[in-house]
Amino acid sequence: MAVTDPKELFVLMLSDLRHGTERSNKILQELSEIAQDPEVVEALQARIFMSGHTLNTLDECFKIIGEKPVKVTGRLHEVFVEDFKRELAEIKSPEAKRLFILAKAIRLAHFRMGEYAALIAAADMTGHPGVGALLESCLADKLTFVERARRLITSRVHQRVAA
């Protein structure tokens, strides 16, 4: 898609974020199926639930700006999953696998957070403060997940040190 103005760029970036959110949801589902620790699975399942809410919010953003998502062609998520599976297969310790899964989920969330920051600025620049507010709520959900996952990792490390 040739981009000729800020609104087209905004629609392209928002479309990419929506597609990435769908793909991230699938990645998180895969991570939760691999994770054997109930706390890790629960945290990932909560994130999957919130991703569904995020998709609805992104759809509302498109509705507000009067646009439909455009087709995107990025392979970032496919490469992420390929690398994740290869790296996970090399880890033998169940405890290390749990930490690795959480670390990868956090990495994915941080990537998304950067996209949200750019889109919030683009929403303001294109005159859509309501869309910016919706995107900020999605960003807050990501921040919450990252903090919860960080605390889960910290808890695991403290348990390991105490043992």
C-alpha positions as CSV (number, residue, x, y, z in Angstrom):
1,M,0.0,0.0,0.0
2,A,1.4,3.3,-1.1
3,V,1.2,5.9,1.8
4,T,0.5,9.4,0.7
5,D,-0.6,11.1,3.9
6,P,-0.6,10.8,7.7
7,K,-4.0,9.2,7.9
8,E,-3.1,6.5,5.5
9,L,0.0,5.8,7.6
10,F,-2.2,5.7,10.7
11,V,-4.6,3.2,9.1
12,L,-1.6,1.0,8.0
13,M,0.0,1.1,11.4
14,L,-3.3,0.4,13.1
15,S,-4.0,-2.5,10.7
16,D,-0.5,-3.9,11.4
17,L,-1.2,-3.6,15.2
18,R,-4.6,-5.4,14.8
19,H,-3.0,-8.2,12.8
20,G,-0.2,-8.4,15.2
21,T,-2.6,-8.6,18.2
22,E,-4.4,-11.5,16.5
23,R,-1.1,-13.2,15.9
24,S,0.2,-12.5,19.4
25,N,-3.0,-14.0,20.8
26,K,-2.2,-17.2,18.8
27,I,1.4,-17.1,20.1
28,L,0.3,-16.7,23.7
29,Q,-2.1,-19.7,23.2
30,E,0.9,-21.8,22.0
31,L,2.9,-20.6,25.0
32,S,0.2,-21.5,27.4
33,E,-0.1,-25.0,25.9
34,I,3.6,-25.6,26.3
35,A,3.9,-24.1,29.8
36,Q,3.3,-26.7,32.5
37,D,3.3,-24.4,35.5
38,P,-0.3,-23.6,36.5
39,E,0.7,-20.0,37.5
40,V,2.3,-19.4,34.1
41,V,-0.6,-20.9,32.3
42,E,-3.1,-18.8,34.3
43,A,-1.1,-15.6,33.6
44,L,-1.0,-16.4,29.8
45,Q,-4.7,-17.3,29.7
46,A,-5.5,-14.0,31.4
47,R,-3.5,-12.2,28.7
48,I,-5.3,-14.1,26.0
49,F,-8.6,-13.0,27.4
50,M,-7.4,-9.4,27.5
51,S,-6.2,-9.7,23.9
52,G,-9.8,-10.4,22.9
53,H,-10.8,-7.2,24.6
54,T,-8.0,-5.4,22.8
55,L,-9.2,-6.7,19.4
56,N,-12.6,-5.3,20.1
57,T,-11.1,-2.0,21.2
58,L,-9.0,-1.8,18.0
59,D,-12.1,-2.5,15.9
60,E,-13.8,0.4,17.7
61,C,-10.8,2.6,16.7
62,F,-11.4,1.7,13.0
63,K,-15.1,2.4,13.4
64,I,-14.4,5.9,14.9
65,I,-12.0,6.8,12.1
66,G,-14.4,5.4,9.5
67,E,-11.9,3.0,8.0
68,K,-11.4,-0.8,7.7
69,P,-8.2,-2.6,8.4
70,V,-5.9,-3.0,5.3
71,K,-4.0,-6.1,4.5
72,V,-0.5,-6.3,6.0
73,T,2.3,-8.6,5.0
74,G,4.7,-8.6,8.0
75,R,6.4,-11.9,8.9
76,L,7.7,-10.8,12.3
77,H,5.4,-13.0,14.3
78,E,6.2,-16.1,12.2
79,V,9.9,-15.5,12.8
80,F,9.2,-15.0,16.5
81,V,7.4,-18.3,16.8
82,E,10.0,-20.2,14.7
83,D,12.9,-18.9,16.9
84,F,10.9,-19.5,20.1
85,K,10.2,-23.1,19.3
86,R,13.8,-23.7,18.3
87,E,15.2,-22.1,21.4
88,L,12.7,-23.7,23.8
89,A,13.6,-27.2,22.4
90,E,17.2,-26.6,23.5
91,I,16.2,-25.9,27.1
92,K,16.0,-29.1,29.2
93,S,15.1,-27.7,32.7
94,P,11.4,-27.4,33.3
95,E,12.0,-24.4,35.6
96,A,14.2,-22.7,33.0
97,K,11.5,-23.4,30.3
98,R,8.9,-21.6,32.5
99,L,11.1,-18.6,32.9
100,F,11.9,-18.6,29.2
101,I,8.2,-18.7,28.3
102,L,7.5,-15.7,30.5
103,A,10.5,-13.8,29.2
104,K,9.3,-14.3,25.6
105,A,5.8,-13.2,26.5
106,I,7.2,-10.0,28.1
107,R,9.4,-9.4,25.0
108,L,6.3,-9.7,22.8
109,A,4.4,-7.3,25.0
110,H,7.2,-4.7,24.9
111,F,7.2,-4.8,21.2
112,R,3.5,-4.1,21.1
113,M,3.9,-1.3,23.7
114,G,6.2,0.5,21.3
115,E,3.6,0.2,18.5
116,Y,0.9,1.6,20.9
117,A,3.1,4.6,21.8
118,A,3.6,5.5,18.1
119,L,-0.1,5.0,17.3
120,I,-1.2,7.2,20.3
121,A,0.9,10.0,18.9
122,A,-0.5,9.3,15.4
123,A,-4.1,9.4,16.7
124,D,-3.4,12.8,18.2
125,M,-1.7,14.0,15.0
126,T,-4.6,12.9,12.8
127,G,-7.2,14.6,15.1
128,H,-8.6,11.5,16.8
129,P,-8.2,12.0,20.6
130,G,-10.9,9.4,21.3
131,V,-8.9,6.8,19.4
132,G,-5.8,7.9,21.3
133,A,-7.7,7.3,24.6
134,L,-8.7,3.8,23.5
135,L,-5.2,3.0,22.5
136,E,-3.9,4.2,25.8
137,S,-6.2,1.8,27.6
138,C,-4.8,-1.0,25.5
139,L,-1.3,0.1,26.4
140,A,-2.2,0.1,30.1
141,D,-3.4,-3.5,29.7
142,K,0.0,-4.4,28.2
143,L,1.9,-2.6,31.0
144,T,-0.2,-4.5,33.6
145,F,0.6,-7.8,32.0
146,V,4.3,-7.0,31.9
147,E,4.4,-6.1,35.5
148,R,2.4,-9.2,36.6
149,A,4.8,-11.4,34.6
150,R,7.8,-9.7,36.0
151,R,6.5,-10.3,39.5
152,L,5.9,-14.0,38.7
153,I,9.5,-14.3,37.5
154,T,10.8,-12.5,40.6
155,S,8.8,-14.8,42.8
156,R,10.2,-17.9,41.0
157,V,13.8,-16.6,41.5
158,H,13.2,-15.9,45.2
159,Q,11.8,-19.4,45.6
160,R,14.8,-20.9,43.9
161,V,17.2,-18.9,46.0
162,A,15.4,-19.9,49.2
163,A,15.6,-23.6,48.2
